[in-house]
Each structure stands twice: as structure tokens, then as C-alpha cells.
């Protein structure tokens, strides 16, 4: 075959792939907006993705399972899902496609396969939507707002109804709040519309009214006058961190649950996917989502502890600078954090080593920890140096972590990274709180000492963990298939 003919065939194949992807995008949108069925591809979000982004995700999926997964396969499975009467759900089409090919001799067609795989979907029961109030509107608050409003769909789960901030609310302040939500120097533009309504004291996000309310303290608010009832307050101010101060939210009308986006005292500290099932939202009203670093290391530590046992270890987190540090050298209550964040590596402390034990009690007293803040605005790296109970190998560590990233209770938490070239900017925007760098792991000759590198988007990945936990607390988790 001539090179020109080969090239023409390649062009035709690429055109077919892109047309199939357009069809796939339409099915994704129809399922999401009409039936609250969300499709993901090995945990990677597909809603509002471009043709090229979806094709790149399929390339990653094929490398991950070491078997080609084409867009044509995904279209076939998506069509089968659409043809069946499935209730609201979150389905990993990558896993379904992979399993379909493994079992291709056991089914007459894709529809029969999907009907069998998702036969338990109807057992999940009805979901009552939950009102959400964001108390504070900083880095994490705005990212949570973005996620809630982007994934609102038909509004069957979490509904962002209000944002509470300090100080007066004027037309200028509302415009500034809208601008900070719309534009982000790290995460890019918000994929939607944001405007203001000064008469309502509200932001209009994707055409939906979200009230902006002024308050200097959390108690004695009346949210019911905004038609907000039985709401979940997500407190991301960092000002209230214990049971008594967070309990003030519960004194306000229209509130029945509180979630703190920081480590908390005298309340459950939860890493979703690891220990959330130990706490019943029917009997507990105040929760903590722990810290971004704790959410990054705990899923991987659970895998290592369950598989090999951990004698002891040290955590060093190389963390992006935060708003707590000074932009230029100036007075700070902590010595080193007073130095210019954009110019220095700054040694500081982290409580993540001890905090892990709240989710994994078997690691109590086994980990020391420290942190180094570095001059990047987002994207962090945790290094775990662990002594194990049982010998292993590099292949042993990678195999077990890949298994947990593919199936089980931690598939949303652990992303198994295959790249030889991974750097911090590459993980910005990852919804997984824990990105295992499989190419960086070191296992010493004795097989009992390992060094693991875990990347994490300390803003976006953590915000997703907060939303996952919020859905659990609000009891709006749909049927899932991962």
C-alpha cells in the first residue's frame, strides 16, 4: 500500500473516531441532565470534556488496564446503558468496557451484559436533594462551589443555596466575589456563567440563584427565610475547629448538619473511602474532612498496612505555599512562615502523620512527619519512607496498588500514575486525592523498606473528597459501579 493511501486511511479512521466521540458526548449529556446518570472513565470525569480530552482519557485507560479501550467500545456500552431503565447512578464506563471484553463469550450483546452487571441498581432507594450552605468563600470554598454547580445536573443531590461571608455586601463586593469564582489563576476559568443580582444579594451561577449572606458568627442565623431547610453547612473558614464552636451552626434555623474542611477536635475526622462508614450520619451532626495531606496519604497507607503491615515510618510532604504564609518577609506568629513564600523553601510542621491514626488506628504512634512549603501555588508531593512487617518487591508494591486503584473501596481515592515524566503541574485538576507515582517507588534490597511518592492537588483533589463526604452525610450518594 502506498504511503499516500496509508495516510488517507489514517485520516478516515481519525474522522470516524472523532465522530464517535461526538456521539459519546451527546449520550453522556443526555444521561446526566435527563436521568442523573453520570459516566466516568476510570474515575476521570467525562462531563463537559472536549473530543480530544475524551480520546486522551481512552488512551490512558488502555495503558492502565494494558488492553486497548476504544471510543467505539465506549459508545456501544453507553448506548446499552441509555437503552435500559437505570435509576440515578455513577458508572465507570472504563471498568464496564474492560469487563465486557473479558466476558465477551458470555453475553449475546452489550445490553444483556449491562442489564446483568447493573441488576442491583434499583436497590439503592430514592434520594432526597440536600440544601448546602458554604460558610466562607476562600480557595476551598470557591472550588467546592465550582464542583457543586458544574455537577448539579437535574438537582437530585447537593444544591448550593447560599454562601456566607463577613462584612457588608455591596454591588462592588458581589462583583468581586463573582470574579473570583469565574476566574482562577491555577484552575482556569469556571466552565459556566456567573453574574450578580444586587436586589437579591445573590450570585447567579449557571442561571441558578445562590444567596450571599453576611454574618460575623455562625449561630442564630435564619436560613429558612431564604427557603433553605435542613441544610448541610460546609465550613471552610478555618476559624471554627472544635465541637463547641462548630455546634453554633446547629443553633441556626434551617441547618441540621455541619462539615469542616480542616482537621477538627472532638469530632470525627474522616478520609472518605477509608473510614467514613464507621460514622452514621443519622446519629452524628458534625464532621471533619481532615486535611488535604491526610486525604492524600491515608488511602495508600491503608493499602500498604493491609497488604504488608507497617512497623514505622516517616512522612515528608513537599507542599505548595498557602495563604497562611507571607508573600514577602514580614512578621508571622511562626518564624519560618514569615519569610517570602514565593522565594523560599520553608520547613514547617504537619499533623498529618498523627492524623492518619484517626482513620487507621493500627498506625497510632508509628509515623513521624514534617513539611516543606515550596514556591508553587498548587500541587504537592508526599514522600512515605516505611519499614514493613512483610517483605515485598517493587513489582509487589505496584501490583497491589494498581489492584486497589482498579477495584474496591478506594478507586475514587487512588490514581495509579504510569507516566515517566510526571511533575507537579501535571496533577493540577486531578479529582483523586492520592496519585501514586508508580515509576518513582523505591524498594530496598531487604524488601522491608520502601519509599513511596504520592502526588496530590491540595486544592482540587481535596475539594472532591469534601464533596464525596458531603454526599455521604447528606445521604444523596447514588448507586455506583466502579
GUBA-258186 format. One record per residue: x, y, z of N, C-alpha, C in turn. Coordinates in steps of 0.05 Angstrom, whole numbers, plus 5000, padded with zeros to 4 digits. Each point is the difference from the previous one (the first is absolute). Layout:
BEGIN
XYZXYZXYZ ...
***
This chain:
BEGIN
501749765000498350245000501850255000 499350194983501650244998499850175026 502050175004499950175024497750195000 499250104975497750184998497449865008 499749744991497649855006499949955030 502349935012500149955029499250255015 501050234991499450255013497050064998 498849964976497150044997498449835018 500849755003498749815018500150105029 502450105007500350105028498250245005 499850184980498250235003497149915003 499249804984497249915001499549875027 501949855011499649875026499850215022 501750214999499950215020497350154999 499050044975497450144998497849835012 500149734996498049825012500250015030 502450005011500450015029498850265011 500450224987499150255011496950034997 498949884979497150004997498749835022 501349775005499049835022500250145027 502150165003500350145026497850215003 499350134978497850205001497449865009 499549764989497649845007500249935030 502449925009500449935028499450235019 500950244992499650245016496950065003 498649964978497150045001498649805019 500849754999498849805018500750075029 502550085005500850085027498250235010 499550204984498450235007497149925005 498949834982497249925003499649845025 501849825006499849845025500250175024 501850205000500450165023497750205005 499350154980498050215005497249905000 499449784986497349895000499549795021 502149855008499549775018501949995024 501750205003501950015023501849755001 500749904976501949784998502750124990 502049985017502650124993502049784992 501250034977502049814990502850125005 501849835010502850085003501749784986 502550064996501949824987502349955018 500049785015502049955021500350245017 497750095011499850235019500350274987 500950014975500350264987497350104990 499450255006497450124993499850044970 497649954990499550024971498250234993 498550105019498150224995501650254993 499150144979501250254991502949964990 500749764991502649964988499850044969 502350074988500250034971500549734987 499749994974500649764985502949905005 501950194998502849925004500549905029 498850135019500449925028498949715005 497749944988498949735004501749794985 501050074977501849804986502549965016 501150215012502449975017499549835025 497650035011499249845024499849704992 499149954976499849724990502849884997 501950174991502749914997501249925027 499550175021500849945027498749745010 497449974995498649765009501249754989 500750004974501249774987502649935013 501750205005502549955013499749895029 497950105013499549935028499349705003 498349904982499149725001501649824981 501950134986501849854981498349854980 497950134991498349884979498650244986 500150014974498850234986497150045007 499250255007497250075004499450234981 498449944979499550204979497550165006 499850224987497650165002497649864989 500449824981497849854988498849805021 501849895017499149835022498350165019 500950245007498650175019497350084990 499850064974497450074989498049775002 501049764994498349765002498949965028 501750025020499249975028498250235008 500650244992498350235008497249984988 499949914975497449954987498349795016 501449805009498649795015499050115027 501550175013499250125025497550174995 500150164978497850184994497449854993 500349764989497649854992498649875023 501349985023498849875024498950205019 498149925016498750175020501649995026 502250145000501850005024499550265016 499849975026499550245017502550175002 499950245013502450175003502449835010 502350044987502349835006502650144991 502249905010502750094990501449754991 500749984974500949754989502750044986 501949825005502650024987499949844974 499850154978499749864974502649874992 502250095011502649874994500049725012 499249975024499949745014498049824986 497650114993498049844987500949904973 501450174984501049934974502149785002 501850035020502149815004498849725007 498050005018498849755009498349884977 498850174983498549904977501749834982 502450104995501849854982501149755014 500450015026500949765014497949784999 497450094999497849805001498549994973 501450074978498650034975498649754990 500849775009498749754991497649925017 499450175021497949925019497450164995 500050184980497650174996499450024970 497450034994499250034972500750274990 499850205017500650284992500650175024 500750254995500750185022497750065018 497650014990497650065016499649785021 500349754992499749785018502150015022 502550074992502250025019499450225021 499250244991499450225018497749935019 497949884989497749925016500849825023 501949824995500949825021501950145020 501850164990501950145017498750205019 497950134990498750215016497349925011 499649745004497549905010499350105028 502050085015499550085028499550315002 500050144978499850295000497450095014 497949854997497450095010499849965031 501949875012499949955029500850255016 501050204986501250235014497950185014 497550004990497950165012500050284990 497950155008499750284991501950185014 500850224986501850205011498550275003 500250125024498850265004502250214998 499850204983502150204997500550155026 502550095003500950135025500950294994 499050195014501050284998502750025013 501750164988502850045010500550305004 501350075022500950275006503049995002 501350174985502950025002500650235020 501249935022500750205020503050074997 500450234986502750074991500349964970 501650174987500149984971502950064991 501949855012502850024993500749804978 502549915000500949814979498349754999 499749865022498549755000497050064996 499050215012497150064997499350054971 501750144985499450064972500249754983 501949835006500349754984497649825005 499149985025497749845006497550124986 499850265000497850134985500149934971 502350014988500449934972499049714995 500949825017499349724997497049955003 498950125021497149965004498450114977 500750234990498450134979500549874972 502449904995500649864975498649734999 499849875023498849735001497150005011 498750234999497350015010498149814985 500349994973498349834984497150085004 498349815007497150055004499550085029 502150045017499650095027499149795019 500649744995499049785016501849945024 502350145003501849945022500550245017 502350134998500650235016499350264985 498650185014499250254987501250245015 501950134988501250245012498050225001 499250095024497950205003501150275011 502249995015500950255012503049995006 501250245000502850045008500050215022 501449945022500150185022502850125002 500250275001502650145002499850215022 502250115007500150225020499750274985 499150205015500050274990497650074983 499850254993497750104984500049874972 497749984989499749904973499050234982 501750104983499350224982500249894971 499150174982500149924971502949944992 501950165010502849974993501149745011 499349945025501049765013498849754986 497450014993498949774986501449964973 500750214986501449984975502849875004 501350085022502649885006499849705007 497949935015499549725006499549844975 498450124982499449874975502549964983 501750215000502549994984501949785010 500249975027501849805011499049724995 497349974998498949744993500449944970 499750204984500149974971502949954990 501950145013502849994991501849895021 501749814993501949895019502749964987 502150125013502750004988501149724999 499149815017501149735000498249824983 497450015005498149804989498650094975 500550254991498850094975497250125004 498750054978497450125000497949805009 498050105014497749835007498449934975 499449744996498749924975497050055001 499250255005497250065002499750305001 497750105009499450295001499750085029 501050245006499850125027499350304996 497750085012499350285000498950075028 499250255004499150095026497250114999 498749985023497350125003500050165026 500550264998500350165024497450025016 497749994987497550015014499649765018 500949774991499849755016502449965018 502150164997502649945012500849724993 500349954975500549724991501949994976 501349774997501349934976498249824983 499950054974498449834982502049824986 500149755008502049824990498649794982 500850004975498749834980497050045001 499150245004497250075000498549945026 501549915020498849925026500750205021 498150085017500550205021501449885024 502350115008501449935024500350255017 498750015022500050245017502750035013 500950265002502450075015499150145025 500749895023498950095026502450095017 499650225014502150115018499549905028 502249915013499849915028502750015013 500150095025502550015015500449765019 497849855004500249765017498049804990 500449745005498349794987497349965012 499650095025497449935013497850204995 497649915005497650184999499450124972 500949864979499250084973497349874994 498550134982497449894992500149964969 500849754993500249944971497349934988 498149955017497449924989498650234985 500850245007498850234985500950014971 502149844994500949974972498949744988 498149885014498949744992502149785001 501850025018502149805005499349845025 499849744997499149835023501849765002 500449915025501549755006502750004985 501450224999502350034983502549885013 501949934983502749935008501850254997 501250095022501950225000502849894996 501350094979502949934995501650245009 501349975023501550225012502949984990 500850194983502850004990501550265008 499150125022501450245010502649945015 500149765012502349935017499950135028 497950175005499950145025498749835022 498449814993498649835020500849714995 501349885020501149734996499449805021 498450075020499349815021496949975002 499249805015497249935002498250235009 501050155020498450225011499650234980 502250094987499750224982498549924974 500549764990498649914976497149945007 499449935025497349955008498250254999 501350234999498450254998498450014974 501049874979498549994975497349875004 499949805017497549855004497950165015 500850235012498150185013498550174980 500950014975498750164980497649854988 498050154993497649884987500749914972 499249754994500449894973502549834997 501449955022502549844999499749745016 500949784989500049755016502649845000 501950084982502649864999502250204995 502449945010502350184996502449834991 501550104980502449874991502350204999 502149955014502450175002502149914979 501150194985502049944980502850045011 500649885023502550025014500049785022 502349945011500049815023498450125023 498449835014498350105021500649865027 499250135022500449895026497349915011 500049775013497649895013497849934981 500749974974498049924980501349794982 498549844986501249804982501650134977 502549924998501750094977500049774980 498950064976499449794981501550044974 501249794991501149984973498149834984 498550134982497949854986501249774984 498849775002501049764987501549825019 501050125022501549845020498449945025 498950215013498749955025497250135002 498950094978497450145002497749825009 500249744994497849825007499949955031 502050085014500049965029498350215014 499150204986498450225012497350034986 497949985015497350004989498950285000 499450114976498950285000497350025012 498749785006497450025014500450075030 502349945010500550045029502150215006 501550104979502150195004499450254983 500450245012499250254986502450164990 502449965012502450164993502249824991 501250064978502149834988502450184991 502349874998502450134989501049844976 500850144979501149864977503149985001 501150055025502949985004501550204982 502549954994501650184984500549894972 501050164982500749914973502249795001 502050045017502249815002499049735012 498350015020499049765012498449844980 498450154983498549864979501749894979 502450114996501849904979501449745009 501050005025501649775009498449775011 497750055012498649795014499049774982 498950064976499249774983502349814993 502350124993502349834993501149855025 500150145023500949875024498149775008 497450034995498249785006500749754983 500550054974500849784983502549865010 502150165006502549895009499749865027 498550125019499649875026498449744997 497950004984498449754997501649794985 501750074982501449814983502649905012 501650185013502749935009500450055029 498450175013500450085027502250225002 499650205016501950225003501149995029 502749985002501350015027500250295009 501150174983500350285006500750154974 500050265001500750154976500150305005 500750144979500250295001498650124975 498450205004498850154978501350274997 500850074976500950274994498250104977 498650225005498450114979501250254988 500350004974501050234985497550154991 499350215014497350114997500150284987 498150054982499850274988499550205022 500950254995499650215020497050065002 499250105023497250065005499650295009 497550085002499450285008500950075028 500649795016501050055027502850115001 501549964978502850114999500050294990 502250125005500350284991501050014971 499050194985500950044972502850114999 500650185019502750115004500849975029 502550025006500949975028498550195018 498749905021498550165018499549845026 499050145020499549875026497949784996 500449775013498249785001500249865027 497949885009500049875026501949765000 500649894977501949794997502550104985 502349945010502550134990500349974969 500249754990500749964972497850084981 497449985009497850074982499950304995 501650155014500150294996501750084976 501549804989501850064977498449984974 501050144979498550024975499549734988 497449934997499149744991500949944971 500150204983500749954972503049984995 501650045021502950014996501549795016 498649865018501449825019498649735002 501749805006499049755010499950045031 497749935012499650075028499349745016 501749935018499449775017497850085020 498049835003497950055019498949735009 498150005019499049755010497449924986 499449755001497449894991499049805020 497550005006498949805018498949754986 500649984974498949784984500849735010 502549985009501049745010498449905023 499350175018498349925023497149984992 499150174981497250004992499249744986 501949874987499449754986498949805020 501050005025499149805019497050035007 498850244995497250035005498349844980 501149964976498749844980501049715000 502649965007501249745002501249965027 498549925020501049975028502549825003 500349814982502349825002502650144995 500050254989502450154996500650205022 498549995021500450185023502949985010 501450235000502750025011502249894981 499349924976502049884982501250194980 498850244997501050184979500850275012 502450094991500850285005499450164974 499950265002499450164976501150285002 500550114977500950284997499250104973 500250264995499250124975502050204991 500150034973501650224988498250144980 499550265006498450164981501950104978 499149974975501750074977498650204982 501650154983498950224984498449914976 497849845004498149954979497250065013 498150104984497450085011498249775006 500549764988498249775003501449754990 499349775011501349754992502149925019 499649795015501849925022500849714997 502049925016501249734999500549905028 498949775006500649875026501949774995 502149985016502049794998499849835026 499349744996499849825022502349815001 501550005021502349825005499149805021 499449754992498749815017501749755005 500049905024501149745006497649805004 500149784985497849824998500349765018 497849875006500049755015500749764982 499150024975500349784981501750094976 501749834990501750064977498350044975 500950174982498750034975502150084979 499050084977501850084977498750244987 501450124982498950224984497549914985 500249774987497749904986497749945019 500649905024498049935019498550255009 501450225005498750255009498350114978 501150014975498550114978497549834993 500349745002497749834993497750045019 500650015026497950035020498750274998 501550214996498850274998498450034974 500949874979498450014975497349865004 500149785014497549855006498050175015 501050145021498250175015499050244985 501750104981499150224983498049924979 499849744995498249904979497349905012 500149905024497649885012500050025030 497650005011499750025029499150275010 500550065026498950245012501750254996 502449974988501850234998500550094971 498249924982500550084972499750304995 498450135016499750294997502450155013 501349865018502150135016502849974988 500649774988502749954990500050004969 501750174989500549984971502849894996 500249794984502549874995501350134975 502150155004501250154979502249854986 499949994973501949854984502250164988 499850265001501950174985502850005012 502050014982502850035008500750295005 498350184991500650284999498450185019 498749885019498150145017501450225017 498850254999501050225017497550125012 500450195019497850105016497850134983 500750154979497950134985498249804985 501049764996498449794986497649905016 500150025026497949895017498050215008 500450254992498050215007497449944985 497849995014497549934988499249715003 501649845015499349725004497949985022 497949844996497949975020500849795021 502049844994500949805020501850145021 499649965026501650135020502849885002 500449764988502549865004500949894973 502250104989501049924974502649855004 499949744997502349835006501950004976 502550095004502050014979501449734998 499049834982501149724999502949994991 500850204985502850004989502050115019 499150115023501950125019500549825025 498449805004500249835024502749875002 501049995025502649875005499549785021 501149764994499949785020502949915004 500950015025502749925006500449704998 502549924999500749724994498849815021 499650095025498949825020497049964997 498750164983497249964995498250115022 501250115020498350095023500050305004 501550144983500050295001499250114973 497950164999499150114975499650305002 500450144978499650294998498050054978 497850125007497750044982499650304996 499450084975499550284993497150034992 498650185015497150044995499650294993 499150064976499350274992497150065008 499450265004497250075005499650294994 497750054987499150284996498750085027 501550155016499250065027497550185001 499150104977497550164999497849844987 500449934975497849874984499549715009 502149845004499649735009498749995027 500850185018498950015027497050084998 499450204983497350104998498149774991 501049834983498449774991499549815024 501949965017499649845023497950125019 500050265002498050145017497249954988 499850024974497449964987499149715003 501849814997499349725004498949955028 501450125020499149975028497450145004 499750234988497450155003497749844989 500449864978497949834989499349775019 502049895013499549795019498450105024 500950235011498650125023497150074993 499650114975497350084992498349764990 501349774998498649764991498950034971 501750124983499250034972501949854981 501549815011501749844983498349824983 500550014973498549834982501249724999 498749824986501249744995502650044984 502049865007502650034985501049734990 501450014978501349764990502850084991 501949915015502850064994501549744997 
***
